Amino acid sequence: MRLILLGPPGAGKGTQAQRLVEKHGIPQLSTGDMLRMAVKEGTEVGLRAKAVMDAGRLVSDEIVNDIVSERIDADDCAKGFILDGYPRTLAQADALDMMLERKGLALDAVIELKVDDDVLVDRISGRYTCAVCGAGYHETNRKPKVDGVCDNCGSTEFKRRPDDNAETLRTRLQAYYKDTSPLIGYYYAKGKLSVVDGMAEIDDVTRQIEDVLVERI
């Protein structure tokens, strides 16, 4: 089972990927994690990436593609994998296709989590967590039962992620639609794309994804 999850920041890709990991026993491969692992393990491509980062430069597509290729060859990917955050561009998508073809592999499905941008901005910018136990809340959708008091542990301390604000999210959405959203048309043309309602409840999104997998695999 080889999958790509597509969707803008905050669409829930990470949550759904983790559920797929737990149910199907295949790893979630994120670009950042793969890069850090390659550098930590001192692989040939990891050393190339480290040299670039130490010089304060961005890691090239060539290095990222090589890191993905190396990671896919690992034993835990024998039954498949979930790509989250890669490919980000059409150039990376082309490289992935050629990489998989060389390995005698192919993608089974590309699943887009379709969301409403305005609702997404409200959902993300309104969320916060308990600073003690990590319980999640939202300014409009899920307030504590007692204002200012965590339902779970009774703490009165809360925090927000620095990037959980409307301005930052809109900037990230702009980057997504510029660089990554063309992949939707790319994979649609290849007959790989399936779309699920990313605005549904988390369990409903999970069921939609499983329906896609039953249909395609």
N, C-alpha and C positions, 0 to 999 in steps of 0.2 A: 504494500500500500504506500504509494508515493504521492504526496499531496502538497499543494501550495494554498495557503490562506491569504486572501487579499482583502483589503479594507483600510480605511483611513485610521489615523491615531484615535484610540478610544473606542473602536468598533467592537472590541471584545475578542480579538484574535488570540491573545495570550490565554484568556480563560478557556476558550474552546479548544485550543491546542493542548492545554494541560489535561482536559477531559479525554481527548483522543489518546494521549499518551497513556493515561491510566487504564483505559478500556482496551486498547489494541496493542499495548506494549511496544510501541515504536517511538523513537526519540524525536523531540522537537528541536529543530536546528535553527537557531537565530544567529545572524551574522556576528553580532557582538560577542556572543558566547564562543562561537567557533574561532573567532580571531584571538580572543584571550587564551583559549585552550592551546592554540597553535604556538602562540608566543611562550606560554608557560612551559610547554613540553619541548620547546626548542627545535621543532621540526624545521626542515629546510625553508619551507615557505613561511613558517612562523618567524624565523630569523630575518627573512627579507622584510616582513611586515614590521618587525620591531625596529629595524634600521630606519625605515621610512617614518614611523611614529616618533622615534627619538630625534629625528631631524625636524620634527614639527610639521610634516607634510601629511596630506591625506593618503590613505591606502588606495592604490589604483584598483580598477576593475579586474585587471589581470591577476593581482595578488588575491583579491577576494574570491574570484572564480577558482583559483588554485586551492585556496583554503577549503572551499565548499567541496571540491572534487576529492581532496584528501579525507575530509570528514565522512563523505558518503561511502568511502571504502572501508570504514571501520566496521568491526564485527556487529555492533549493535544496530547497524543500518541494514543488515541482511534482509530483514523482513519489511523494510520500508522506512519512511521518515516523513516528517512534517516540516516544510520550509516556512518560516515566519520571518518576514523582513527581507527575503531574498527570493527571486530577483527584484530589484527596485527599478530597473530601467529596461528598455527594449534591448539594449546591447547585452545586458546581463542575461535576459531571457534567451536570446539567441545562443549565448555561450553555454547556458545550462542545457539547452536542447542538444547541442553538439557534444557536450560532456556526457550526457546520459546515453546518447547514441553510441559513443565510443565504448561505453561500459556495457552495452547491450541492455539498457534499461529504458523506461519511459514513464512519464507522469501518468497517474491514473485519473486525477481530477484536480482542477483549480477551482476553489470555492471562494466566491466573493461574498463578504458580509455587507449587504446593502444597508446604508443608514441615511437618515435625514440630517443634513449638516447642522441646521439650527437647533434641532433637538439634541444632537450630539454635543454641541457647544454648551448647552444648558446642563446636560447630564454631567459633563466633565468638570465644568467650572464651578458647579455647585457642590461637588463632593468633598468630604473631609473625613478624617479618621480620629479615633481616640488615640491620644499620645501614649497611653499606657498599654492597652490590650490590642489596639489595632482595629477595633470594630469600625465598620464603615457606615457613614451617614451621608445625607444629602439635604441641602437647604430647603428643598421643596418636596422631594419624593420620599425621604426617609429621615425625619427629624427624630431626635431622642424623645422618649415618652415624657420625660421631664426636661424642659429646656436647659441646656448647658450641662446635663449630667448623662454620662454614658450608661446605656441600658445594661450593658454587660458587666462592667466592673465598678461603676459608680464614680469614676474619675470625672473631674471637671476640666481636664486639659485636653485640648484637641489640636490637630495640626492639618495643614494642607500641603500637597506637593507643590513646589515652587512653579512648576509648569502647568498646574491645573488652573488656568485662568483663560478667559475668552480671547484675549489678545494673542497669547502664545499659541493656543490651539488653532486659531484661524491662520496663523503663520505656518504651522505644521500642515494644516489642511491644504494651503496653497502649494506647498512643496510637494505634497502627495499628488495633487491633481496635475501638477506640471510634469513630474517625473515618473510616477508609478501608475496613475490611472490608465495610461495608454496600454498597459498590460491586459486590461479587461478586454479591449477589442482584439488584441493579439491572440489571447487564448480562446476567445469566442470563435475567431476565424479558424482555429485549429480544432474546434469541436470539443475542447477540454473544459470550458467554463460552465459552472453551475452557480446560480444566485440564490442566496437565502436571505430572509428578513432579519437583518442584524438589530432591528429595533424591538424585536419580540423579547419575551422573557427569556432568561438564560437557558432554562430547560427546553423551551420551545426551539431556540436556535440549535441546541444540541440535537434534538430530534430531527430537525430539518437536515442537518449535516449528515446524520446517520442514514437518512433516506437517500441522500445523494450517493453515499458510499455503497449502499445496497444496489442502487441502479447502475453504478459505473464499475464496480469491482466484482 
